[in-house]
Amino acid sequence: MKMPSKLREQLAFYDKAGFTFSSAEPRKGSHWLVVFDKVGPMVVTTNVGDPRSLKNNLGELRRRERRLTQHGQGFDAVAMH
């Protein structure tokens, strides 16, 4: 599946922050379901016109990671498939 360049840029931004992804599949419109290794699935859009939305998504990823580590849980990407 070919990914839009905007999505690749987003994923590179999240990767720099320590959130690598294991898979991405298209949803309706400009939305993609991205499965991150540490925190699981998240729906992101490729229509990122505002840099603030990247930071909001990054904040959500960090909150999910913190919740999982506080409760002694981890996300197993293999269990999703």
N, C-alpha and C positions, 0 to 999 in steps of 0.2 A: 504494500500500500504506500503510495507516495504521499508524503506529508507536506503541507504548505510551508513555505519558508518562514512565515511569521510564527508558526507553531514550533519549528526547529529553534528559532531564536528564543522563544519563551522557555523551551526545555533546556537550552544551554544556560539561560539565566538561573533557572532553578537548580541545575546541576552544579553551578559555581557555588551555590549556597548549601550544597551537600545533599540535594534531593534528586537522585537518579531515577529514571523511569525504566520499567521493564516492557511495557507495551502501550500502544495507543491505537484506538479505533474510532472511526468517524461516527458521529451521531447526526441528528437533524441539523440542517443549516451549517453554521460555522462552528459548531460544538464538537469537541472530541473527548472521549473517555480515556483518560491517561491513568495508568496504574503505576504508582510510585513505589519503589522498593521498600522504603521505610514506613510509609503511612497508608498505603492502599490506593483505591481509586478516587479520582476527582475529575469532575467535568470542567474543562476549560474551553474558552472560545478563542478563535484565531483573529477576531476583530478587536485587537487591543490598540485602541487609539490613544488611550490615556496611560502613561507610565504608572500612575497610581494603582491601576488594576493589577499590574504585575506584583507590586508590593503587597497589595491586599491578598492576593493568592499565596504569596510567600508567607505572609503572616498566618494564613489558614493552615498551610503545610506545617509550620512550626508549632502551632497550637495542637494539631493532631498528633504530631510526634511527641510533644510534651505529655498529652493525655495518655498515650500508649505507654510511655516509659514510667509515668507516675503510678499507673495501675499494674505495673509488672507484666504488661502484655507486649507482644510484638506482632507485627503484621507479616503473615506468610503469604507471599505472592503466589506460591505454588498451589496453595489451597483454593485460590480463586478459579483455577483452570480445571 
